[in-house]
């Protein structure tokens, strides 16, 4: 087991994970006593936050950081229903969703038949 540190509600919490532990497992562990709210895990730097898919293994995400790992944090925060839905989609589904929904993209005209 490896200990990682996750920030939730501004508090840094240690959490033991294995190589098969997913982001959703960590979210469920740390928010089990919270009210019925949707939470998502983000990879955070001082400049931006990146939404992590729920099925992503946490250790794989952290090892992908490489030498820049000291600059990044894992943050769990409450999100709206739309963001929660994006976190549960696969990478291909998110890409298609952005192409169909993005009004500035020229791909919108090509993909309009996919809209519901």
Secondary structure, 3 states (H helix, E strand, C coil): CEEEEEEECCEEEEEEECCCCEHHHHHHHHCCCCCCCCEEEEEECCCCEEECCCCCEHHHHHHHCHHHHHHCEEEEEECCHHHHHHHCCCHHHHHHHHHHHCCCCCHHHHCHHHCC
